[in-house]
Amino acid sequence: MAKYSDINSFNTLETLTVGSEHYQIFNLSKLQVQLGDLSRLPKSLKVLLENLLRFEDQLTVKTEHIYALAGWLNNQTSEQEIQYRPARVLMQDFTGVPAVVDLAAMRAAVAKAGGDPEKINPLSPVDLVIDHSVMVDYFASPQAFEQNVAIEMQRNGERYQFLRWGQAALNQFRVVPPGTGICHQVNLEYLAQVVWSNEVDGQRFAFPDTLVGTDSHTTMINGLGVLGWGVGGIEAEAAMLGQPISMLIPEVIGFKLTGKLKEGITATDLVLTITQILRKKGVVGKFVEFYGDGLADLPLADRATIANMAPEYGATCGFFPIDEVTLSYLRLTGRQPERIALVEAYSKLQGLWRNPGDEPVFTDTLALDMSTVEASLAGPKRPQDRVLLSQVPKTFAAFMDLTLKPVKEEKERLENEGGGGTAVEAKQANLPHENPFCMIEGKKYPLQHGDVVISAITSCTNTSNPSVMLAAGLLAKKALEKGLQRKPWVKSSLAPGSKVVSDYLDAAGLTPYLNRLGYNLVGYGCTTCIGNSGPLPEAIEEAVQCFDLNVASVLSGNRNFEGRVHPLVKTNWLASPPLVVAYGLVGNIRTDLTAEPIGEGFDGQAVYLKDIWPTQVEIDAALQNVNTEMFHKEYAEVFEGDAKWKAIQIPQSQTYAWDEQSTYIRHPPFFAEIDQPVRPIQQIKLARILAVLGDSVTTDHISPAGNIKKDSPAGRYLQQQGVDAKDFNSYGSRRGNHEVMMRGTFANIRIKNEMLGGEEGGNTLHIPSAEKLSIYDAAMRYQAEQTPLVIIAGKEYGTGSSRDWAAKGTNLLGVKAVIAESFERIHRSNLVGMGVLPLQFVEGQNRQILNLTGHETLSILGLSDDIHPHQMLEVDVQHTDGTCSHFQVLCRIDTLNEVEYFKAGGILHYVLRNLLAS
């Protein structure tokens, strides 16, 4: 149970009475006398300020920290490090399973050392929602949902048994079973309280609802006025175990919204516009706070859509203040009247309520008149690359020209040398047909570059928004009434974020129309957006591979990185749910939907997008079907699960009984030496470079979550364990097995290692032998030779999802340091948390300027137990020609807490050693 400050240096503790309830609160307004007017402090920083007041202990939170945060108003920035303690932790199963594996391993280590394993328990409430495991194996049929859920339970039985053990053995740990919804939507619709309360020493305290989550899109809850963001699983585990989150007081960028969206423009168009603006501005590591009178007309679901995409625009969070719109949503979703009354009274008293004309002080500001937003998609491979709907064909054509250029150049070279064409052309020439085609249900269909093979309504970003979901259903209805049908080569799917979505689609009478177009329910989970798109029909996969086709997916998600959605789909486009359906109807992204027909109607006349696009009046009428009773019904037994979930047998023990035959849950090696003294920090000498990588290397590239290839190191390992290729499941589902995950690290088929001339695939050169090997095999050979390893990279290293295995796998491969031009916030923190040193090239230097090819030997000098934040270190380089050079790097251990974690070998090692010492 949390212990709140009894120091109360600023005398802010008082009683708030709401109805018949009395709450102890730390009143921010009582700081005014001592610290000056704080009314214009950004509301997100007021949440942090209250947190400091509540946890003031003169050890981790001192009076100078409170002064520093209040003093932010003077210059809108601060170098002060603070310790922040969120109220709770949210997990999804891909990141949650390895976190629980770590807790189980820590319990085993404590027991081995003769201690009490029950010392390892969450000290804050933890909710884990199983939402990342369902795959789209079956689609476009009434049985798809039941079939996919059945396969999910069969594939993941070991993982689910393990999570049920955790639910029984660990305190304050709840699990939302599979088939319920996506963690962020469940959080928005049910778990979040906006103002939290609990009892400590017989007194009831009220304070802002805050959290960290093991998924990047935890920020979605910012739309409800709840401060929360994604952290790595490693950092979340430490928070569960009572460690504060160390952070610098952030800069806050104010984003002013005015006006209203035009007819026909969706929340998705708005969020893609905002993402582009903020990514261009540069807000990595900063808070973004939305303000302006335009918020009065911005529905809560639209706010949540914008907040959800904070990782895509690079911010730590995208915060919305509490106002009447917030209260209306709490009423709609069935929160208790007493809670809603507390939210209103508390937020008004604490200055967290949005009033008309509010103009907080910000580090910098941006503005958008929402009436200027146009219909948009994002693609072909980054969420910040917004493209006007009318420009999609031109953008794809330009991308095709770029990707085909090397093919053209190779063809010309071969022709000049008297050779033939490319391998692809040779393959095509030997086929008995002239043009690419595929056979579907006995009929022959042409397949071309730019054809849409996946059309998926998926992901928390948009399926939480009734307006765009109902718009998709209305568009499906109008399309069928005109005589349109989905193209046969399009794999269509509907994966809502909660069961409530199915309820209101049913109530509006729109489900049958979506079903008739093939958008049948496939599951309640993330599915396509995280790479669980499942296989394409065999004939389509064959045609794509045979003709090296650049086909497309269109999805209502938040991520479209290379190799994420499906390994054979090179261009991926983020779009609103109604546009997802529209592209399923037209079947390609070469068509300009603003000017060209989607198809031909019953009457032989051309049908255009404008002919089937729903009006705002129609959407508003459909929205009347969304009611509170739906939320009460679906969340009444949210933790219960179905009969299959309840039937899972679990061992009743405080320590987990590891099964050495399991290929899903294995005892990790991280704490093997925890009973040994801490090793002193030493300089890294004569390290080899494992890979040289470019810009925007994502955590998908580093630690893939999609399919496991049969001939990959992970695939070979699973086959050696007797697992058939059809039962591989995904990397994400096997995150509880370090043997699979370390083999999957840097194994993405789209990763490009410059040591091999930019060739795609997870391979490298083992320098001493000049042998081309998989990155895993090369790393194991280096380990046998006792050679430390370094990764070299460009800008934005580690963007994307908050995958702890991107850092854990890097550690297990023997990588001691990553030298990059810049790091994504969560991944940098995760590297430190796993004892891997993040180093940054100084301004004006990078791998090209320093001529680092990957063949060099590096020594990183200046490392010792006296390491400190932002220390400059020297790198000595031995080149292959025998010459030497030197360059400096910035140590990206950013805080004093991180120094202690790094010295201990990682954040969990630090926690465990402290527990054992006590």
N, C-alpha and C positions, 0 to 999 in steps of 0.2 A: 504494500500500500504506500502511496506517495506520502512524503513528509513535507509539509509546507513551512515556510519561514516563520520562526518565532523571534527573529531579530527585528524585522519591521522598522528599519532605520528611518523611514520616511513617514511612519505613522499613518499608513494608508488602509489598514485592516478595519473594516466596518461591516455592519449587518445590512443586507438588502432584503426587504420583505416584498414578496409577490404573492398576492392572494393570502392564503393561510400558511405559506411556506416562508421560512427564514434561511437566508444563505449568508455565509461569510464571504466577502469579496475583498480584493485588493483594489481600492478605488483610485483610478488614475487621476481623477479631478483633484484629489487631495495633494497631488504633486505640484499643482500650479503655484502654490504659495512659495514652495522651496526652489522649484526649478524653472519657473516662468511659464508663460502661456504655451501649452502643448496642443491646442485645438487644431492647428494646421499640420501637425505631424501626420504623415501618411497612415492610414488606418491599419495597414499590414504591420507597420512598425509599432503601433500601439499594442498590437497582440504580443509582439516580442517583449515590449516594455512590461506588460502585465506579467509575462512569464518570468522575467528577471525579479520583479518584486515578490512574486510568490515563492521563488526558490532561493532568495537571498540567504547565503550561509557564510559569507566572508571567506569561503574557500574557492568554490567554483563560481559563485556569483558574489561580487563585491560591490560596494557602493560606487566605486569609480566606473563600473560597467553601466550602472543605471544612469549616472551622470553623463557618460559618453553617448548613450542612446538618446537621452533627452536633448543633449547638445548637438545631435545630428542636424537639427533645424538651422544651426549656424552656418554650416557649409555643405550640407546635403551629401556628405560622404564621411567615412570614418575608417581608420585602420585598427580600431579596437576589436579584439577577439572576444566573443561572448559564448556562454554555454547555454544552450537551448534544450528544454525538455518537453517534447510533445506529449499530449495526453494519451495517445494510443498509436498502434501500429496496424497497418493494413497490408495484407499479402495476397498475391495470387499463387497458384500452385506451382508454376514453373520456377519461380524464385523462392516460394515458400518451402518446397520440399528440401532443397539443399540447406536452407536455414534451419529446418527442424533436424536434418541430418547432423548439422554442426552442433546443435543443442544436445542431441543424443550422444555424439562423440565426446562432447564436453562432460556429460554425465558419466560416460565410461571412463574418461580420464580422471575425474574426481574419485570415482569408486576405486580405480586402480591405485591411486595415491592414498587410499585409506580414508577419504573424506565422505561426506554425505552427498550423494548425487542430487538430492532434492534442493541443494543450494542453487542448482541450475534451474531457474524458473523465470518466466516473464514477470517483471515487476510492473508492467503496464498492460492494459488490455490489448489483446492481439486477435484480429479477425483474419482468417484465411479463406478466400473464396476460390473454389475449384472452377476455373473458367478457361484455362489455356489448353486443355487436353483433348477436347472434342475436335475431330477432323471431319472434313466434308468428303467422306468416302462415297456416300449415297446422296443424290440430289434429284430434283425435279420429279419427285414421286411422293405420294401421301405417306409412304412408309419411311421416308428418309430420316425423320427425327428418331423414331424408335430404333432403326437399324444403326444409325451413327452412335446413339447412346449405348446400345448393346456392345458394339465394338469398343467404345471407349472404356466401358467397365471391364471388358475382357483384357484389353491391352494394359490397363493401368491398375489391375488388381493389387499388385505388390505395393505400388505407391499409395493407393487409397487405404490399404491396411495399415501402412506406416503412419499416415496422417491421422487415422482413427486412434492408433496407439498414442500419438502426440496429444490428441484431444482428451484422452482419458488420463494420461500421465502428467501433463503439464498444467499448471494453474493459469487462469486468465487467458486461455487459448481456445477459441471457438473456430469451428470449421463449417462453412456453408457448402453443402454437398454439390456434386456435379448436376448439371441440368437445371440450375437455378437462375444464373445470370452472370454478367461480367462484374468484377469486383468494384469498378468505379461507379457503375450504375446502381448496384446494390448499396454502395456507400451513399450515393446521392439520394436514393429513394427511401432508404431505411436506416442505415447505421449512423449517419452523421446526425448530431443534435444541435449544431451551431453554437449553443452554449452548453458546456458539459457540467456535470455536477457529481460529486462523490462525498463520502463521509470519512472524515479523519478524526480520530480521538473524540468521537461523539459529536463533532460539529460538521455541518453540511456546508461545503464550499461550492461556489459557482465560478466558472472561468471559461475563457474561449475554448471551443472545441478545436484542437490542433492534432495533427498527425504527420507521420512519415509513412511512406509506402514503398514496397519493393517493386514497384512498377512506375515507370516514368510518368505515366498519365494519372498518377495520384492527384495531380494538379487540377483535375476536373472538379474536385470538390471546392476549389477556390470560387467557383461560380455561386456557391451557396454562402459565401462569406466565411468559409472555414479555411484557415491557413494550413496548407499541407503541400508536400512535394515528394518526389521520388528520391530515394537513396538506394545505394547498393544493398543487397541482402546482408552483407557483412556489417554495414553501418546500422542497419535496422536491428540486427541481432544484438548489437551492443546497446542500442537504445532500449530494447526489451529488457536487457539485463541491468538497466539502471545507469548506463553511461550517458552523459549529456552529449548532444551534438554540438561539436565545436564549429563555430562559423564567425566570419567577419561581419560586422554590421553592414548590411548590403546597401548599395545604391538602389534608389527606387525611381523607375521611369514611369511617369504619369501618362496615361493614354486616354485622351478626352474623346468621348463619343457623343456626337450630335446627330440630329435628323432621324429618319426612319428608312428602312429598306423599301425599295420600290416594289411594285407588283411583279411577281414572278422571280424575285431574287430570294435565295434561301440563306439560312444561317451558315451553311457550308461555304457559300460564296463569300460571306462576311469573314469567316475565320481564315480562309485562304488568303484573303486580302490583308488581314491583320498580320498573319504569319509572314507574308512577304515584306511588309513594311517594317516589322520588328526585326526580322533577320537582317535586313539591309541596315537598320540602325545599329545593330550590335548590342544585344542585351544579355549575353552569356554571363551567368553568375549574378545577375541582377534580379530584383523583384520588379515586376510590372504591375501597376495598380490602375484599374480602369475607373474613370470618373466622368462627370458631365451629365447634363440633363437628358441626354439621349438614353440613359439607363432606365428612365421611368417607363419607356415603351419597349424595353428589351426583355423578352420573357426569360425566366430563369433557365429554361432548357437551352436557349441561345447563349446565355452567359456560360453555362457549363460546357457547351461546345467550344467556345473560345478559350476557356480556362484549360480544357483538356489538351489543347495543342501547344501549351507552354514549352514542352520539350522541343517542338518543331521550330518555334521561334527563338529557342535558346535560353529562355528565362528560367530562373529557379521556380517562379510561380507567376500566375496571371490572376491577381486577386480582385474580387468584386466586393464592394461594401454591402452591409446588411440594410435592407429597406423594406418597404411594403411588398415589393415583388417577392422577396425572400419569404415573408410571412405567408403570403398567398400560396406559395409552393409547399410550405410545411403543412398548411391546412389540406391542400389537395392530396398530398401523399400520406395523410393519416397520422401525422405526429400528434401527440397528446396536447390538449388545450393548455395544460399547465406548463408544458415545455415551451409552447409558442409564446405564452405570456412572459415567461422568464427571458426568452430571447429578446423580445421587444424592450422590456424594462432594463435589462442588463446592457444591451448594446446602446441604448439612448443615454444611459447614465455614464458609460465609459467612453463616449465619443466615437463609437464604432458604427453608428447609424448614419446613413446618407441623407443629407438634407438638400433641397434644391439650391443650386448655386454654389455648392461646396467647391472650394479651390484649395486643396492641400498644397503644401510645398513639396516639390519633387526635385530630384537631381537634374532631370531634364524632362521635357514633355513632347508628346506627339499628339496629333489630332486627326480624326476621320469623320467626315460627314457621311453617314451611312447611306444617304440617298444617292451617293456616287458609285456605290458598289455594283459591279457587273457580274454576269454569270461566268463562272470560272471552273477550271480543274487545276490540279497540280501534277506535274510530271515532266519528263518521263521517269525520273528516278530520285527526285528529292521533293519533300513536302513543301519547301519554301519556294519552289519554282512554279509560281502561279502562271497559268496560261488562260487567256480569254477563250471562252467556248468557241468563238469564231476562228481562233488561231490554232486550234489543236491540230488540224491536218497539216498546216505549214510547219508547225513545231516538230511533228513526227517526221515529215519529209526531210527537214534539216538534220534531225537526229540520224535518220537512215543514211543520209549522204555522208555524215561524219563516220558512222560505223562501217559503211561499205567502202570508204576511201582506201583503207589498207588492202582490201580485196582487189580493188581496181588497180592499185599500184603494183600488187603482186602479179596480177594478170599481165600487165604491161611489161613487167620485168621478164616474166617467162616467155612472152611472145618475142621480146627483143633478143632473148637468148635462144630462140628457136623451140621453146617448150610449149606445153599446152596451157589450158586455163587453170583455174583454181580447183582444189579438191572437191569443193561443193559442185562446181560446174561439171567436173568429170563424173561425179556421182549422178547428177541429173541427166547427163548425156547417155548414160547406160540404162536409164529407166525406160520402160515401155510406153511412157506417156509424156506429153510435152509440158504440161503445167502441173504444179502441185495440186493435190486434191486429197480428200479423205472420204472414207466410206462410213456413213452413219445410218444404222438400221437399213442397210441394203441399198442406200442411195448415195450417189457420188456428188460431192460438193467441192468446189474449188476452195483452196485456202491460200491466202496471200499475206505478205508483209502488212502489218497493221490491222489484221483481223483480231477481234476481241474473242478470246477463248475463255476468259473468266469474267463474270459479271456478278459481283457479290455485295449484297447489303450486309455489312459486317462492322464490327468494332464499336467500342464504347463511344467514340466521338459523336457519331450521328444516330445510333440506335437508341440513345437516351432522349432523343428530341422528337416528341410526338408530331410536331409540325412537318418535318421532312419525311418521317416514316409514313404518315398519312398521305402526304403528297405523292409518295411512291405508289401507294395503293390506288389513289385516284388516277394517276397517270396510267397504271395498268388497266384500270376499268375503261378509261377512254380509248386506250389503244385497242383493246379487244372489241369494243363497240364499233371502231373504225375498220376492224378486220386485220389488224396487225398481229404478228406472232414473233416470239423470240427465234433468232436464227439457230439452226440445229447444232452448229459447232460451238455455241456459247454454253459454258458450264455456269449455271445460275444457282444462286443460293440466298437464303434469308436466315441470318443468325442474330436475333435480337439480343439486347443486353439484359432483358429481364422478361419474365412471363407476363408482366403488365402490358407489354407491347402487343403480344398476341391477343390479350383481352380487348384492347381498344381497336385493333384492326378487325377483330371479329364483330365487335359491337357496331362498328361503322359499316359493316357489310363488305369489307374490302379484301378479306382473306381469300375468298374464292377466285377473285381476279388475279391476285398474285400467284396463286396456285396454278391457274390455267396458263400462265406465262412461264411456269417452271420455277418460280420463286417460292418454293415450298420451304417450310421450316426445316432446317437441318440440324439445329442445336441452339442452346443458349450459351454462347461463349464467343471468344475472340475469333476463332476460325481463320479465315483467309488473311486477315490483317497481320497475323503473326506467323504466317507460313503454313498454317494447317488447312490449306486449300484442298489437300488430298490430290490423288492422281487425276490427270486429264484422261478422257477416254483414250484407249490404246491407239485407235486410228489417228487421233489428232496428235498425240505424242510422237508417233512414227513420222507423220508428215512434217511436223516442226523440226525434228532432228534430221530427217533425210534431206530436207531442202534448206536447212539452216534458216528457218523463217524467224523474223522478228515480230512475234505476235504480242498481243496486249492483254492486260487485265484492267478492268475499271472497278474500283471498290470504294465504299464509303468509309474508308479507314483513315489512319493518320500517318502511316508509314508506307513508303513505296520504294525502299532502297533495293539496289540490285540483288537478285538472288533471294529476296525475302519472301515474296508472295508464292512463287513457284520457280524451281530452277530452270525451267525451259521458257519462262516468260520474261523477256528482257525489258519491256517497257510497261510501266505500271502507272495508272492515273487515279488520283484521288478525286472523288466527285460526290455530290449530294445523292441520296438514295433515289430520287426521281431520275436524275441523269444516269445513274447506274442502270436503271431499267431501260431508259431510252437507248443506251449503247448496246444493251442486250438485244433490243429490237432491230437496230440497224446493223449490228454485227461487226462493225469496224470503227476505227478512229480516223479513217481517211475522209469521212463525210463531214462536211461543215453543217452541223445541226441547226445553225441559225439561218441557213439559206437553202440547203438541199433537202429533198424529201427523206424521211425515215423509211418509207416503203409505200406500197400501194394498197389502198383500201378495198373493201368489198365492191365498191362501185367503180373500180378501175382508176380512180383518181389518186393523185399523189397526196400523201399525208405528211404534214410537216410537224416539227416539234411543237410549234405554237398551237396546232390544232388539238393536241392532247395534253398540253400543260395545264394543270389545275389552277383555277383562280384563287385569290386569297379568300374570297367569300366561300368557296367550296371547302377550302382547308379549314376555315374558322368553323363552318358547320360540322365538319367531321370531328374537330377538336372538342365539341360538346359531348362526345361519347367517352372522353377520358374522365373518370370519376374516382372519388376517394375509396369507394367500396372495392375497386380492383386492387388497390394497394393493400387494403386490410386483408383481402382474400389471399393474395400471393405471398405476403410476408408473415402470415399468422404462424406458420410452422417452418420458417426459413432454414432452421438448423436441423430439421428432422431427416430429410432425404427420403428417397423411395425405398421400396422393399429390398432392392438389391444392395443399396447402401447400408441399410440396417442389418442385413444378413452377413456383412463382412465380420469375420471372427478376428478378435484382437487379443494379443497376449496382455495379461494384467501384471505389469512389472514396471518398476521405476527406471530401470535401464533397459535399453532395447536389445533384443536377442538378434544379433547380426547373423544373417544367412550368407555363408561364403559362396553359395551357389547362385545367389541373386544377381541378376543383371540390371536391376533397377536401383536397389538400395545397398550401398557398400560402405564399410567403415572407412572414412577418409583418413589419410596419413598426417593431417595438419598438426595434430597434438601429440605425435609420437614421442617428441623429446621434451614434453612439458615438464617432466620431472628432473630435467637437466638444467644447469645454470644457463642464463641467457648468454648467448655468444656476443662478444663485442663487435661493434660495427667496424668493418675493415674496408680498405680501398679495393676497388674491383680491378684486378690486374689481368692483362692479356685476354680480354674477352673477345669472343667472335660475334659477328653480326648474324642473327638468325634470319632476318628479313629486312628489306628496305621497302617501305610502303609510302604511298602518296597522300594526298589530302582526303579529308572526310572518310577516313577508315572508320566504319561503324562497329558497334558491338556485335552486329549481325555478321560482319566479316570476321571478327575475332572469335566469336563463340556462337556459331549458327544455331538456330532453333528449329530449322526445317528438316527436310528429309535427310536420312543417313544413306550415303551412296554405298553400294555393295563393295566396291573396290577401294573404299577409303580406309584409313587406319582404324576408324571406329567400326566400320562395317566388317573388316577382317577380324577384329577382336570379337565382335558379337557372334560371327560364324564359328570362331574357335570355341565359343562357349555353348555352341549347339543351337543358336538362335537362327531360324530361317529368315531370309531377307524380307519376306512378307510380314514378319513380326518385329521388324526393327523398331517400329514406331518412330518418333522424332527425337532429335537431340534434346529438345526442351523437356520431353517426358522422361528422359534418362539423366536429368541433372542430379539425381541422387547417387549416381555412380561415377566416381572420379576417373575410373579407367576409360569410360566412354568419353567423358568431357575433355580430358586432357588430350585425347586423340583427335577430338573435334576442334580443338583450339587452332585457329588460323587455317581451318580446312574448308572454308567456304569456296565454292566453285568459281565465284566472281572476284575473289581477292587477287590483286596483282602485285607480285613481288618483282621489284625492279632489278633484283639480282639475276633474274631470268628474262630480262628485256621486257618486263611488263606482262609476261605470259599469265593467263588466268589460271587459278587453281592453287591449292595450298601446298606448293612445293618450294624448295629452296636448293641452294648448293651447299654441300658439306665441303668447306673450303680446303681443308688439308688434302682431301682426296679428289676434289673437283667433281664429285659425284652428285647427280641430281637425285634428291630424295624428297619424300613428303616432309613437311616441317616437323611433324612429330618424330619420324624416324631419325631425322638429322639431329633433333634435340636430344634424343636418347643416346645417340652416338657421342655427342658432345659431353653428355653427362658421364658416360663411361670413361671419357678422356679427361674428366674433371675440369672441363673448360666452361667458364661462365659465359652467359649470353646476353646480348643487347638487341633491342628492336630500334630501328630508325624509322621515323615517320614524318609526315608533313603537318598541315594545319588540321584542327578540329579532330584530333585523334580520340576515338572512343565515343563518337556521337551515337545517339539512338537510345535503345532501351537500357534500363539500369541492370545490366547482367553481371552478377557477381562472378560468374564463371569466366567472363572475359579477363578478370584479374586472377582468379584461382587457377585457371588453366595456364595462364602466362607464368605464374609462380611454379607450377608443377613441371613445366617444360624446362625450368632452370634459368629463366630470364631474370636477371638481376636489376636491369634498368631499361626504361623506355625513354628515348630521346626524341622529342617531337617539337614542332613549331608552336603548337598550342594543344590544350587538352579540353575535352568536355568535362563539365564539373563532376558528375557522378563517377565517371570512370577514373578520373585522377584520384578521387577519394578512395575508390575501391583498390587501386594499385597500392596506395600507402597502407590500406587496411590489410593487404596480403603481403606486406614486406617487400614490394617491388618499388624501386625508386623512380618517380616521374621527374624527368629532367627536360628543360626547355631551352632550345636554341636562343641565343640572345638576338635582339632586334637586328635585322640585316643579314642574318646568317641562316642557312638551311643546308640540307644534304647536298643540293646541287652546287651551291657556292663553295662548300667545303670539299666538293668532289668525293663524297662518300659513296662508294659503289657496292659495299657489302663484303669486299675482299680484304678489308683492313683488319687489324687487331687494335682494340681500344683498351686503354687503362683510364679509369675514372679516379682522380686523385683528390685528396682533401677530405675524404670521408673518415669520420671517427665518432666516438660517443659524444663528442661536443657538437654534433650536427645541430643546426638551428634553422628556423624557417627562412626561406628565400636566400639561402647561402649560395654564393658563387663557387662552382667547382671547376677543376681543370680536367680536360680530356686530352690524353696523349694518344696520337694516332701513328701506328706503324703501317706504312704503305707497302704494297707488294714489290715495289722497286727498291726497297730498302731505306727510303727516306722517311723522315718523321715530321709531323706537324702537331700543332696544338690549337685547341679552341676552348672557350669557356661556355658553361651552361648554367642556367638558373635552376637551383633545386626547388621543385614545386611541392615540397612539404610546407604547407602554408600556415600551420598553427602550432602552438606549443603542445597541444594535445596530440597532434599527429606525430610530433617528434617522439613522444613517449610510446605511442603505438608502434612506430617504426623500430625503435630500440628493442621492443619486446618481441619483434618478429611479426607483428600484426595486431590488429585491434582485438580480436578474440583471444589471442595469446595473452595480451595485456589484462583483459578481464579475468581470464581463467587463472593466471598467476596470482592476481590480487585475491581472488576467492580462495585459492589454495593457501595463500599466506595468512588469511584470516581464520 
